[in-house]
């Protein structure tokens, strides 16, 4: 069987193979199937059909050709008679530089189907490097999109805005897209389009972070609310951006919480390895800024081992409190840290390196002179060492006292950690995490649609009939008993 198939492949010409692949794309499980999903979603007013249609875009975009897209547009709609959102199909055909054959029998194109075809055009233009045409088409799409009350349009609109921002980003004109995104966010909020709102929030945060507008990004997060039922991929991206903003704003505890939640929300597979690497780079720096040392197992994960190698060396320098080693690592990987946009955070770690060195010295020595501390930490003078140790004592880094006259530091006795409230706080954090997972699981449960209400109506009608029948039987029994009593009275 396989030999016959190989022989047929040899006999087919390149044009025949292209025509066969186009036929499979149109009539197979791709475009036609997705259009049917969209039509079923429109009829049932269910948004999950739109998600099923968008789920195959990753495989579909590898087979897209301008002739195929133009043929699909001509098969499902008449370009000369479209209105509203569907007018973008004309712009899509012009961007592809194709002239599909007129189809007078084609019906009016629904907004969902028209947006799906325009989305295919965006993908083709993006993958083939035609950024100017893609930006022009995206501008037309965004200008014609309106706040439709149908929730089935929401996932498609969100994808259109994503590629709209992507075209401007690759063209290095991301700031030009910001006014349109802000207007769209206002419209999506008023129309209660939750997925579009979630997408627009993440795109605006990415826009602000690209130009280091941290104050504006922080005000945006403070004045808006991210939809609780947004998809996990959007939620993970939003949490990552918020974590970066909080880290820049010195809110390390909040940043650590958001970044850790982003790593948990994002799926762990090869497709999301880049996102996991980006999040963990910032997460490691935030952990060090909080005075914590990340687990060694984190740097042994196969997808993170090589990208986090500079951060592992940085962690080792901070852990041992070696200021010279820390400066060497920063100088060696400075270009890498600049590329990852974390150098501004790493520069704050110098004080943490000194604190870690003081902590290790306090544990190792019950009493040590300020001169020795100055030599071990590579400080300039004993006055600097005295000031740093005093600040560490005030911040609670170490439990010690300074003898200023004799010039030494005396460490206090080490107390049992289980006699403090630290285990209670750790246990409380774990309980809070488990309760949050439970609450989110309850919120994410799907409930059946309104079809079961018909069955409930039939059941209520049946129960009502049974009650009426029982009441009639009781009345009949009462009448028979009354007749019998009358007969007995007559006999008496």
DRENDO-1510 file (C-alpha; in Angstrom, 1 decimal, always signed):
<recs>
REC; n; res; u; v; w
REC; 1; UNK; +0.0; +0.0; +0.0 .
REC; 2; UNK; +2.8; +2.4; +0.9 .
REC; 3; UNK; +4.6; +1.7; -2.4 .
REC; 4; UNK; +1.5; +2.5; -4.4 .
REC; 5; UNK; +1.1; +5.8; -2.5 .
REC; 6; UNK; +4.7; +6.7; -3.2 .
REC; 7; UNK; +4.2; +6.0; -6.9 .
REC; 8; UNK; +1.2; +8.2; -7.0 .
REC; 9; UNK; +3.1; +11.0; -5.3 .
REC; 10; UNK; +5.9; +10.7; -7.9 .
REC; 11; UNK; +3.3; +10.9; -10.7 .
REC; 12; UNK; +1.7; +14.1; -9.3 .
REC; 13; UNK; +3.2; +17.3; -10.5 .
REC; 14; UNK; +3.9; +20.3; -8.2 .
REC; 15; UNK; +0.7; +22.1; -9.4 .
REC; 16; UNK; -1.4; +19.0; -8.7 .
REC; 17; UNK; +0.1; +18.6; -5.2 .
REC; 18; UNK; -0.7; +22.3; -4.5 .
REC; 19; UNK; -4.2; +21.8; -5.8 .
REC; 20; UNK; -4.7; +18.7; -3.7 .
REC; 21; UNK; -3.4; +20.4; -0.5 .
REC; 22; UNK; -5.7; +23.3; -1.2 .
REC; 23; UNK; -8.7; +21.0; -1.6 .
REC; 24; UNK; -7.8; +19.3; +1.7 .
REC; 25; UNK; -7.5; +22.7; +3.4 .
REC; 26; UNK; -10.9; +23.8; +2.1 .
REC; 27; UNK; -12.9; +20.6; +2.3 .
REC; 28; UNK; -11.1; +18.8; +5.1 .
REC; 29; UNK; -11.0; +19.4; +8.8 .
REC; 30; UNK; -9.6; +22.9; +8.7 .
REC; 31; UNK; -11.5; +25.9; +7.3 .
REC; 32; UNK; -14.8; +24.3; +6.6 .
REC; 33; UNK; -14.9; +22.7; +10.0 .
REC; 34; UNK; -14.0; +25.9; +11.7 .
REC; 35; UNK; -16.8; +27.8; +9.8 .
REC; 36; UNK; -19.3; +25.2; +10.9 .
REC; 37; UNK; -18.1; +25.6; +14.5 .
REC; 38; UNK; -18.7; +29.4; +14.2 .
REC; 39; UNK; -22.2; +28.9; +12.7 .
REC; 40; UNK; -23.1; +26.5; +15.5 .
REC; 41; UNK; -21.9; +29.0; +18.0 .
REC; 42; UNK; -24.0; +31.8; +16.4 .
REC; 43; UNK; -27.1; +29.6; +16.5 .
REC; 44; UNK; -26.6; +28.4; +20.1 .
REC; 45; UNK; -25.1; +31.7; +21.4 .
REC; 46; UNK; -22.2; +29.7; +22.9 .
REC; 47; UNK; -18.7; +31.1; +23.0 .
REC; 48; UNK; -16.9; +27.8; +23.3 .
REC; 49; UNK; -17.6; +27.0; +19.6 .
REC; 50; UNK; -15.5; +30.1; +18.7 .
REC; 51; UNK; -12.7; +28.8; +20.9 .
REC; 52; UNK; -12.8; +25.4; +19.1 .
REC; 53; UNK; -12.5; +27.2; +15.8 .
REC; 54; UNK; -9.5; +29.2; +17.0 .
REC; 55; UNK; -7.8; +26.2; +18.5 .
REC; 56; UNK; -6.6; +24.9; +15.1 .
REC; 57; UNK; -5.0; +28.2; +14.0 .
REC; 58; UNK; -1.5; +27.1; +14.8 .
REC; 59; UNK; -1.8; +24.2; +12.4 .
REC; 60; UNK; -3.9; +26.1; +9.9 .
REC; 61; UNK; -1.4; +29.1; +9.5 .
REC; 62; UNK; +1.3; +26.7; +8.2 .
REC; 63; UNK; -0.8; +25.9; +5.1 .
REC; 64; UNK; -2.2; +29.3; +4.3 .
REC; 65; UNK; -1.8; +30.7; +0.8 .
REC; 66; UNK; -3.3; +33.9; -0.7 .
REC; 67; UNK; -5.2; +31.9; -3.3 .
REC; 68; UNK; -6.8; +29.7; -0.7 .
REC; 69; UNK; -7.8; +32.7; +1.5 .
REC; 70; UNK; -9.3; +34.5; -1.5 .
REC; 71; UNK; -11.2; +31.3; -2.6 .
REC; 72; UNK; -12.6; +30.9; +0.9 .
REC; 73; UNK; -13.8; +34.5; +1.0 .
REC; 74; UNK; -15.5; +34.1; -2.3 .
REC; 75; UNK; -17.1; +30.8; -1.3 .
REC; 76; UNK; -18.7; +32.1; +1.9 .
REC; 77; UNK; -19.6; +35.6; +1.1 .
REC; 78; UNK; -20.1; +38.1; -1.7 .
REC; 79; UNK; -17.4; +40.7; -1.4 .
REC; 80; UNK; -19.4; +43.2; -3.4 .
REC; 81; UNK; -22.4; +43.2; -1.1 .
REC; 82; UNK; -20.8; +43.1; +2.4 .
REC; 83; UNK; -21.6; +45.6; +5.2 .
REC; 84; UNK; -20.3; +46.7; +8.6 .
REC; 85; UNK; -17.5; +44.4; +9.8 .
REC; 86; UNK; -17.6; +42.3; +6.7 .
REC; 87; UNK; -16.4; +45.3; +4.7 .
REC; 88; UNK; -12.9; +44.4; +6.0 .
REC; 89; UNK; -13.0; +41.4; +3.6 .
REC; 90; UNK; -12.5; +43.7; +0.7 .
REC; 91; UNK; -9.4; +45.2; +2.4 .
REC; 92; UNK; -8.2; +41.6; +3.1 .
REC; 93; UNK; -8.5; +40.7; -0.6 .
REC; 94; UNK; -6.7; +43.9; -1.6 .
REC; 95; UNK; -3.9; +43.1; +0.9 .
REC; 96; UNK; -3.5; +39.7; -0.7 .
REC; 97; UNK; -3.5; +41.2; -4.2 .
REC; 98; UNK; -6.0; +38.6; -5.3 .
REC; 99; UNK; -9.3; +38.9; -7.3 .
REC; 100; UNK; -11.6; +36.0; -6.3 .
REC; 101; UNK; -14.4; +35.0; -8.6 .
REC; 102; UNK; -17.7; +36.5; -7.8 .
REC; 103; UNK; -20.2; +34.2; -6.1 .
REC; 104; UNK; -23.8; +35.6; -6.4 .
REC; 105; UNK; -25.2; +32.6; -4.5 .
REC; 106; UNK; -23.1; +33.4; -1.4 .
REC; 107; UNK; -25.1; +34.5; +1.7 .
REC; 108; UNK; -24.6; +37.5; +3.9 .
REC; 109; UNK; -21.4; +37.0; +6.0 .
REC; 110; UNK; -21.8; +36.9; +9.7 .
REC; 111; UNK; -19.4; +39.1; +11.8 .
REC; 112; UNK; -17.8; +36.0; +13.4 .
REC; 113; UNK; -17.0; +34.4; +10.0 .
REC; 114; UNK; -15.8; +37.6; +8.5 .
REC; 115; UNK; -13.5; +38.2; +11.4 .
REC; 116; UNK; -12.2; +34.7; +11.1 .
REC; 117; UNK; -11.3; +35.2; +7.5 .
REC; 118; UNK; -9.6; +38.5; +8.3 .
REC; 119; UNK; -7.7; +36.8; +11.0 .
REC; 120; UNK; -6.4; +34.3; +8.5 .
REC; 121; UNK; -5.3; +37.2; +6.3 .
REC; 122; UNK; -3.5; +38.8; +9.3 .
REC; 123; UNK; -1.6; +35.5; +10.0 .
REC; 124; UNK; -0.5; +35.1; +6.4 .
REC; 125; UNK; +0.8; +38.7; +6.2 .
REC; 126; UNK; +2.6; +38.4; +9.5 .
REC; 127; UNK; +4.2; +35.0; +8.6 .
REC; 128; UNK; +5.4; +36.3; +5.2 .
REC; 129; UNK; +6.9; +39.6; +6.5 .
REC; 130; UNK; +4.4; +41.9; +4.9 .
REC; 131; UNK; +4.1; +44.1; +7.9 .
REC; 132; UNK; +3.0; +47.3; +6.2 .
REC; 133; UNK; +0.0; +45.6; +4.5 .
REC; 134; UNK; -0.8; +43.8; +7.8 .
REC; 135; UNK; -0.7; +47.1; +9.8 .
REC; 136; UNK; -3.0; +48.7; +7.2 .
REC; 137; UNK; -5.5; +45.8; +7.3 .
REC; 138; UNK; -5.4; +45.8; +11.1 .
REC; 139; UNK; -6.1; +49.5; +11.2 .
REC; 140; UNK; -9.1; +49.0; +9.0 .
REC; 141; UNK; -10.3; +46.1; +11.2 .
REC; 142; UNK; -9.9; +48.0; +14.4 .
REC; 143; UNK; -11.6; +51.1; +12.9 .
REC; 144; UNK; -14.7; +49.0; +11.9 .
REC; 145; UNK; -15.0; +46.9; +15.0 .
REC; 146; UNK; -17.9; +47.9; +17.1 .
REC; 147; UNK; -19.1; +46.7; +20.5 .
REC; 148; UNK; -21.3; +43.9; +19.3 .
REC; 149; UNK; -23.7; +42.5; +21.9 .
REC; 150; UNK; -23.0; +38.9; +20.7 .
REC; 151; UNK; -20.5; +37.2; +23.0 .
REC; 152; UNK; -19.4; +34.8; +20.2 .
REC; 153; UNK; -17.5; +37.7; +18.6 .
REC; 154; UNK; -15.4; +38.3; +21.8 .
REC; 155; UNK; -12.6; +35.7; +21.2 .
REC; 156; UNK; -12.2; +36.7; +17.6 .
REC; 157; UNK; -11.9; +40.4; +18.4 .
REC; 158; UNK; -9.3; +39.6; +21.1 .
REC; 159; UNK; -7.2; +37.8; +18.5 .
REC; 160; UNK; -7.5; +40.6; +16.0 .
REC; 161; UNK; -6.3; +43.2; +18.5 .
REC; 162; UNK; -3.4; +40.9; +19.4 .
REC; 163; UNK; -2.1; +40.8; +15.9 .
REC; 164; UNK; -2.9; +44.5; +15.4 .
REC; 165; UNK; -0.4; +45.2; +18.3 .
REC; 166; UNK; +2.0; +42.7; +16.9 .
REC; 167; UNK; +2.2; +44.4; +13.5 .
REC; 168; UNK; +3.1; +47.7; +15.2 .
REC; 169; UNK; +5.6; +46.0; +17.5 .
REC; 170; UNK; +7.6; +44.4; +14.7 .
REC; 171; UNK; +7.5; +47.7; +12.8 .
REC; 172; UNK; +8.9; +49.5; +15.9 .
REC; 173; UNK; +5.9; +51.8; +16.1 .
REC; 174; UNK; +4.3; +50.3; +19.2 .
REC; 175; UNK; +3.5; +53.8; +20.6 .
REC; 176; UNK; +1.3; +54.6; +17.6 .
REC; 177; UNK; -1.1; +51.7; +18.6 .
REC; 178; UNK; -1.7; +52.9; +22.1 .
REC; 179; UNK; -4.6; +55.3; +21.4 .
REC; 180; UNK; -6.5; +52.7; +19.5 .
REC; 181; UNK; -5.9; +50.2; +22.3 .
REC; 182; UNK; -7.2; +52.6; +25.0 .
REC; 183; UNK; -10.3; +53.4; +23.0 .
REC; 184; UNK; -10.9; +49.7; +22.4 .
REC; 185; UNK; -10.5; +48.9; +26.2 .
REC; 186; UNK; -13.1; +51.5; +27.0 .
REC; 187; UNK; -15.5; +50.0; +24.5 .
REC; 188; UNK; -14.9; +46.4; +25.6 .
REC; 189; UNK; -15.5; +47.4; +29.2 .
REC; 190; UNK; -18.8; +49.0; +28.4 .
REC; 191; UNK; -19.9; +46.1; +26.3 .
REC; 192; UNK; -18.7; +43.5; +28.9 .
REC; 193; UNK; -16.5; +41.7; +26.4 .
REC; 194; UNK; -14.3; +39.9; +29.0 .
REC; 195; UNK; -11.8; +38.2; +26.8 .
REC; 196; UNK; -11.2; +41.3; +24.7 .
REC; 197; UNK; -10.8; +43.4; +27.9 .
REC; 198; UNK; -8.2; +40.9; +29.2 .
REC; 199; UNK; -6.3; +40.9; +25.9 .
REC; 200; UNK; -6.3; +44.7; +25.7 .
REC; 201; UNK; -5.1; +45.1; +29.3 .
REC; 202; UNK; -2.1; +42.8; +28.6 .
REC; 203; UNK; -1.3; +44.6; +25.4 .
REC; 204; UNK; -1.4; +48.0; +27.0 .
REC; 205; UNK; +0.9; +46.8; +29.9 .
REC; 206; UNK; +3.3; +45.4; +27.3 .
REC; 207; UNK; +3.1; +48.7; +25.5 .
REC; 208; UNK; +4.0; +50.7; +28.6 .
REC; 209; UNK; +6.7; +48.3; +29.7 .
REC; 210; UNK; +8.3; +48.5; +26.2 .
REC; 211; UNK; +8.9; +52.2; +26.7 .
REC; 212; UNK; +9.6; +51.9; +30.5 .
REC; 213; UNK; +6.4; +53.9; +31.4 .
REC; 214; UNK; +6.1; +52.2; +34.8 .
REC; 215; UNK; +4.0; +54.9; +36.4 .
REC; 216; UNK; +1.4; +54.8; +33.7 .
REC; 217; UNK; +1.3; +51.0; +33.8 .
REC; 218; UNK; +0.9; +51.0; +37.6 .
REC; 219; UNK; -2.0; +53.5; +37.3 .
REC; 220; UNK; -3.7; +51.3; +34.6 .
REC; 221; UNK; -3.6; +48.3; +36.9 .
REC; 222; UNK; -4.9; +50.3; +39.8 .
REC; 223; UNK; -7.9; +51.7; +37.9 .
REC; 224; UNK; -8.9; +48.5; +36.1 .
REC; 225; UNK; -10.0; +45.1; +37.1 .
REC; 226; UNK; -8.8; +42.0; +35.2 .
REC; 227; UNK; -11.7; +39.6; +34.3 .
REC; 228; UNK; -11.7; +36.7; +36.7 .
REC; 229; UNK; -12.9; +34.2; +34.1 .
REC; 230; UNK; -10.3; +35.1; +31.4 .
REC; 231; UNK; -8.3; +32.3; +29.8 .
REC; 232; UNK; -5.2; +31.1; +31.6 .
REC; 233; UNK; -2.8; +32.2; +28.9 .
REC; 234; UNK; -4.0; +35.9; +29.2 .
REC; 235; UNK; -4.0; +35.6; +33.0 .
REC; 236; UNK; -0.4; +34.3; +33.1 .
REC; 237; UNK; +0.8; +37.2; +30.9 .
REC; 238; UNK; -1.1; +39.8; +32.9 .
REC; 239; UNK; +0.4; +38.4; +36.2 .
REC; 240; UNK; +3.9; +38.5; +34.7 .
REC; 241; UNK; +3.5; +42.2; +33.6 .
REC; 242; UNK; +2.1; +43.2; +37.0 .
REC; 243; UNK; +4.9; +41.3; +38.7 .
REC; 244; UNK; +7.5; +43.3; +36.8 .
REC; 245; UNK; +5.7; +46.6; +37.6 .
REC; 246; UNK; +5.6; +45.7; +41.3 .
REC; 247; UNK; +9.3; +44.8; +41.3 .
REC; 248; UNK; +10.2; +48.1; +39.7 .
REC; 249; UNK; +8.0; +49.9; +42.3 .
REC; 250; UNK; +9.9; +48.1; +45.2 .
REC; 251; UNK; +6.9; +46.0; +46.1 .
REC; 252; UNK; +8.8; +42.8; +46.2 .
REC; 253; UNK; +6.4; +40.7; +48.2 .
REC; 254; UNK; +3.5; +41.5; +45.7 .
REC; 255; UNK; +5.9; +40.9; +42.8 .
REC; 256; UNK; +7.0; +37.6; +44.1 .
REC; 257; UNK; +3.3; +36.5; +44.5 .
REC; 258; UNK; +2.3; +37.6; +41.0 .
REC; 259; UNK; +5.3; +36.0; +39.3 .
REC; 260; UNK; +4.9; +32.7; +41.2 .
REC; 261; UNK; +1.2; +32.7; +40.2 .
REC; 262; UNK; +2.2; +33.3; +36.6 .
REC; 263; UNK; +4.5; +30.3; +36.5 .
REC; 264; UNK; +1.6; +28.2; +37.9 .
REC; 265; UNK; -1.0; +29.4; +35.5 .
REC; 266; UNK; +1.1; +28.9; +32.4 .
REC; 267; UNK; +1.3; +25.3; +31.1 .
REC; 268; UNK; +4.6; +23.6; +31.3 .
REC; 269; UNK; +5.4; +22.3; +27.8 .
REC; 270; UNK; +7.8; +23.0; +25.0 .
REC; 271; UNK; +5.4; +25.7; +23.5 .
REC; 272; UNK; +5.5; +27.8; +26.6 .
REC; 273; UNK; +9.2; +27.3; +27.5 .
REC; 274; UNK; +10.1; +30.8; +26.4 .
REC; 275; UNK; +7.5; +32.3; +28.7 .
REC; 276; UNK; +8.6; +30.2; +31.6 .
REC; 277; UNK; +12.2; +31.2; +31.1 .
REC; 278; UNK; +11.3; +34.9; +31.0 .
REC; 279; UNK; +9.2; +34.8; +34.1 .
REC; 280; UNK; +11.7; +32.8; +36.1 .
REC; 281; UNK; +14.5; +35.3; +35.3 .
REC; 282; UNK; +12.6; +38.0; +37.0 .
REC; 283; UNK; +11.4; +35.7; +39.8 .
REC; 284; UNK; +14.9; +34.8; +40.7 .
REC; 285; UNK; +16.0; +38.4; +41.0 .
REC; 286; UNK; +12.9; +39.2; +43.1 .
REC; 287; UNK; +13.6; +36.3; +45.4 .
REC; 288; UNK; +17.2; +37.6; +46.0 .
REC; 289; UNK; +15.9; +41.1; +46.6 .
REC; 290; UNK; +13.6; +39.7; +49.3 .
REC; 291; UNK; +16.6; +38.1; +51.0 .
REC; 292; UNK; +15.6; +34.6; +49.9 .
REC; 293; UNK; +17.7; +32.1; +48.1 .
REC; 294; UNK; +15.9; +30.2; +45.3 .
REC; 295; UNK; +15.9; +26.4; +45.4 .
REC; 296; UNK; +18.7; +24.7; +43.5 .
REC; 297; UNK; +16.2; +22.4; +41.9 .
REC; 298; UNK; +14.8; +25.4; +40.0 .
REC; 299; UNK; +18.1; +25.7; +38.0 .
REC; 300; UNK; +18.1; +22.0; +37.2 .
REC; 301; UNK; +14.9; +22.0; +35.2 .
REC; 302; UNK; +15.9; +21.0; +31.5 .
REC; 303; UNK; +14.1; +24.0; +29.9 .
REC; 304; UNK; +15.5; +26.5; +32.4 .
REC; 305; UNK; +19.0; +25.1; +33.0 .
REC; 306; UNK; +20.9; +26.9; +30.2 .
REC; 307; UNK; +18.9; +30.3; +30.2 .
REC; 308; UNK; +19.3; +30.6; +34.0 .
REC; 309; UNK; +23.0; +29.8; +34.1 .
REC; 310; UNK; +24.0; +33.5; +34.6 .
REC; 311; UNK; +21.3; +33.8; +37.3 .
REC; 312; UNK; +22.6; +30.7; +39.0 .
REC; 313; UNK; +26.1; +32.3; +39.3 .
REC; 314; UNK; +24.5; +35.5; +40.5 .
REC; 315; UNK; +22.6; +33.6; +43.2 .
REC; 316; UNK; +25.8; +31.8; +44.3 .
REC; 317; UNK; +27.5; +35.2; +44.7 .
REC; 318; UNK; +24.6; +36.6; +46.7 .
REC; 319; UNK; +24.4; +33.5; +48.9 .
REC; 320; UNK; +28.0; +33.5; +50.0 .
REC; 321; UNK; +28.0; +37.3; +50.3 .
REC; 322; UNK; +31.1; +37.8; +48.0 .
REC; 323; UNK; +30.9; +41.3; +46.7 .
REC; 324; UNK; +33.8; +40.9; +44.3 .
REC; 325; UNK; +32.3; +37.8; +42.8 .
REC; 326; UNK; +29.0; +39.5; +42.4 .
REC; 327; UNK; +30.6; +42.4; +40.5 .
REC; 328; UNK; +32.4; +40.0; +38.2 .
REC; 329; UNK; +29.2; +38.2; +37.3 .
REC; 330; UNK; +27.4; +41.5; +36.6 .
REC; 331; UNK; +30.2; +42.6; +34.3 .
REC; 332; UNK; +30.5; +39.3; +32.6 .
REC; 333; UNK; +26.8; +39.0; +31.7 .
REC; 334; UNK; +25.8; +42.7; +31.5 .
REC; 335; UNK; +24.7; +42.4; +27.9 .
REC; 336; UNK; +22.5; +39.4; +28.8 .
REC; 337; UNK; +21.0; +41.2; +31.7 .
REC; 338; UNK; +20.3; +44.3; +29.5 .
REC; 339; UNK; +18.6; +42.1; +26.9 .
REC; 340; UNK; +16.4; +40.5; +29.6 .
REC; 341; UNK; +15.6; +44.0; +31.0 .
REC; 342; UNK; +16.6; +43.1; +34.6 .
REC; 343; UNK; +19.8; +45.0; +35.0 .
REC; 344; UNK; +18.1; +47.8; +37.0 .
REC; 345; UNK; +16.9; +45.2; +39.5 .
REC; 346; UNK; +20.3; +43.5; +39.7 .
REC; 347; UNK; +22.0; +46.8; +40.6 .
REC; 348; UNK; +19.9; +46.8; +43.7 .
REC; 349; UNK; +21.3; +43.5; +44.9 .
REC; 350; UNK; +24.6; +45.0; +46.1 .
REC; 351; UNK; +23.1; +45.7; +49.5 .
REC; 352; UNK; +21.7; +42.2; +49.6 .
REC; 353; UNK; +25.1; +40.8; +49.0 .
REC; 354; UNK; +26.5; +42.7; +51.8 .
REC; 355; UNK; +23.7; +41.7; +54.1 .
REC; 356; UNK; +24.2; +38.0; +53.2 .
REC; 357; UNK; +27.9; +38.4; +54.0 .
REC; 358; UNK; +27.1; +40.0; +57.3 .
REC; 359; UNK; +24.6; +37.2; +58.1 .
REC; 360; UNK; +27.1; +34.4; +57.4 .
REC; 361; UNK; +29.7; +36.2; +59.5 .
REC; 362; UNK; +27.2; +36.6; +62.4 .
REC; 363; UNK; +26.5; +32.9; +62.3 .
REC; 364; UNK; +30.2; +31.8; +62.0 .
REC; 365; UNK; +31.6; +34.2; +64.7 .
REC; 366; UNK; +30.3; +35.0; +68.1 .
REC; 367; UNK; +32.5; +38.1; +68.2 .
REC; 368; UNK; +34.5; +39.7; +65.3 .
REC; 369; UNK; +36.2; +43.0; +64.9 .
REC; 370; UNK; +35.0; +45.6; +62.5 .
REC; 371; UNK; +38.4; +45.5; +60.8 .
REC; 372; UNK; +37.9; +41.8; +59.9 .
REC; 373; UNK; +34.4; +42.5; +58.7 .
REC; 374; UNK; +35.8; +45.2; +56.4 .
REC; 375; UNK; +38.4; +42.8; +55.0 .
REC; 376; UNK; +35.9; +39.9; +54.5 .
REC; 377; UNK; +33.3; +42.1; +52.7 .
REC; 378; UNK; +35.9; +44.1; +50.7 .
REC; 379; UNK; +34.7; +47.4; +52.1 .
REC; 380; UNK; +36.6; +50.7; +52.0 .
REC; 381; UNK; +36.8; +51.6; +55.7 .
REC; 382; UNK; +35.8; +50.4; +59.2 .
REC; 383; UNK; +33.3; +53.3; +59.4 .
REC; 384; UNK; +31.5; +51.9; +56.4 .
REC; 385; UNK; +31.5; +48.4; +58.0 .
REC; 386; UNK; +30.1; +49.9; +61.2 .
REC; 387; UNK; +27.3; +51.7; +59.4 .
REC; 388; UNK; +26.4; +48.6; +57.4 .
REC; 389; UNK; +26.3; +46.4; +60.5 .
REC; 390; UNK; +24.2; +48.9; +62.4 .
REC; 391; UNK; +21.7; +49.1; +59.6 .
REC; 392; UNK; +21.6; +45.2; +59.4 .
REC; 393; UNK; +20.8; +45.1; +63.1 .
REC; 394; UNK; +18.1; +47.7; +62.8 .
REC; 395; UNK; +16.5; +45.9; +59.8 .
REC; 396; UNK; +16.5; +42.6; +61.7 .
REC; 397; UNK; +19.0; +40.8; +59.4 .
REC; 398; UNK; +21.2; +39.8; +62.4 .
REC; 399; UNK; +20.8; +39.8; +66.1 .
REC; 400; UNK; +23.9; +41.4; +67.5 .
REC; 401; UNK; +25.4; +44.3; +69.3 .
REC; 402; UNK; +28.2; +46.7; +68.4 .
REC; 403; UNK; +30.9; +47.8; +70.9 .
REC; 404; UNK; +31.9; +51.1; +69.5 .
REC; 405; UNK; +34.8; +51.7; +71.9 .
REC; 406; UNK; +36.5; +48.3; +71.4 .
REC; 407; UNK; +35.5; +48.1; +67.7 .
REC; 408; UNK; +33.9; +44.6; +67.5 .
REC; 409; UNK; +30.5; +43.1; +66.9 .
REC; 410; UNK; +29.1; +40.5; +69.3 .
REC; 411; UNK; +26.4; +38.1; +68.0 .
REC; 412; UNK; +23.5; +37.0; +70.2 .
REC; 413; UNK; +22.8; +33.3; +70.9 .
REC; 414; UNK; +21.0; +31.5; +68.1 .
REC; 415; UNK; +17.4; +30.8; +69.2 .
REC; 416; UNK; +15.3; +27.8; +68.2 .
REC; 417; UNK; +13.3; +28.8; +65.1 .
REC; 418; UNK; +10.4; +26.6; +66.2 .
REC; 419; UNK; +10.0; +28.8; +69.3 .
REC; 420; UNK; +9.3; +31.8; +67.1 .
REC; 421; UNK; +6.2; +32.6; +64.9 .
REC; 422; UNK; +8.0; +31.8; +61.6 .
REC; 423; UNK; +6.5; +28.3; +61.3 .
REC; 424; UNK; +3.0; +29.7; +62.0 .
REC; 425; UNK; +3.4; +32.3; +59.2 .
REC; 426; UNK; +4.7; +29.6; +56.7 .
REC; 427; UNK; +1.7; +27.4; +57.6 .
REC; 428; UNK; -0.7; +30.3; +57.2 .
REC; 429; UNK; +0.7; +31.0; +53.7 .
REC; 430; UNK; +0.2; +27.4; +52.7 .
REC; 431; UNK; -3.4; +27.3; +53.9 .
REC; 432; UNK; -4.1; +30.6; +52.1 .
REC; 433; UNK; -2.7; +29.2; +48.9 .
REC; 434; UNK; -4.8; +26.0; +49.1 .
REC; 435; UNK; -8.0; +28.0; +49.9 .
REC; 436; UNK; -7.3; +30.2; +46.8 .
REC; 437; UNK; -7.0; +27.2; +44.6 .
REC; 438; UNK; -10.2; +25.8; +45.9 .
REC; 439; UNK; -12.1; +29.1; +45.4 .
REC; 440; UNK; -10.7; +29.4; +41.8 .
REC; 441; UNK; -11.7; +25.8; +41.1 .
REC; 442; UNK; -15.3; +26.5; +42.2 .
REC; 443; UNK; -15.4; +29.7; +40.1 .
REC; 444; UNK; -14.1; +27.8; +37.0 .
REC; 445; UNK; -16.8; +25.1; +37.0 .
REC; 446; UNK; -18.9; +25.0; +33.9 .
REC; 447; UNK; -22.7; +24.7; +34.3 .
REC; 448; UNK; -25.1; +23.4; +31.7 .
REC; 449; UNK; -26.9; +25.7; +29.4 .
REC; 450; UNK; -30.6; +26.6; +29.2 .
REC; 451; UNK; -31.6; +23.4; +27.4 .
REC; 452; UNK; -32.4; +21.6; +30.7 .
REC; 453; UNK; -35.0; +24.2; +31.5 .
REC; 454; UNK; -37.4; +22.6; +29.0 .
REC; 455; UNK; -37.0; +19.3; +30.8 .
REC; 456; UNK; -37.7; +21.1; +34.1 .
REC; 457; UNK; -40.9; +22.6; +32.7 .
REC; 458; UNK; -42.1; +19.2; +31.5 .
REC; 459; UNK; -41.3; +17.7; +34.9 .
REC; 460; UNK; -43.2; +20.5; +36.7 .
REC; 461; UNK; -46.1; +19.9; +34.4 .
REC; 462; UNK; -46.0; +16.2; +35.1 .
REC; 463; UNK; -45.8; +16.8; +38.9 .
REC; 464; UNK; -48.8; +19.2; +38.7 .
REC; 465; UNK; -50.9; +16.6; +36.8 .
REC; 466; UNK; -50.0; +13.9; +39.3 .
REC; 467; UNK; -51.1; +16.2; +42.2 .
REC; 468; UNK; -54.4; +17.0; +40.4 .
REC; 469; UNK; -55.0; +13.3; +39.8 .
REC; 470; UNK; -54.3; +12.5; +43.4 .
REC; 471; UNK; -56.6; +15.3; +44.5 .
REC; 472; UNK; -59.4; +13.9; +42.3 .
REC; 473; UNK; -58.9; +10.4; +43.7 .
REC; 474; UNK; -59.1; +11.8; +47.2 .
REC; 475; UNK; -62.4; +13.6; +46.3 .
REC; 476; UNK; -63.8; +10.4; +44.8 .
REC; 477; UNK; -62.9; +8.5; +47.9 .
REC; 478; UNK; -64.6; +11.2; +50.1 .
REC; 479; UNK; -67.7; +11.1; +48.0 .
REC; 480; UNK; -68.0; +7.3; +48.3 .
REC; 481; UNK; -67.5; +7.5; +52.0 .
REC; 482; UNK; -70.3; +10.1; +52.2 .
REC; 483; UNK; -72.7; +7.9; +50.2 .
REC; 484; UNK; -72.0; +5.0; +52.4 .
REC; 485; UNK; -72.7; +7.0; +55.6 .
REC; 486; UNK; -76.0; +8.2; +54.0 .
REC; 487; UNK; -77.0; +4.6; +53.3 .
REC; 488; UNK; -76.3; +3.5; +56.9 .
REC; 489; UNK; -78.4; +6.4; +58.3 .
REC; 490; UNK; -81.3; +5.4; +56.1 .
REC; 491; UNK; -81.0; +1.8; +57.4 .
REC; 492; UNK; -81.1; +3.0; +61.0 .
</recs>
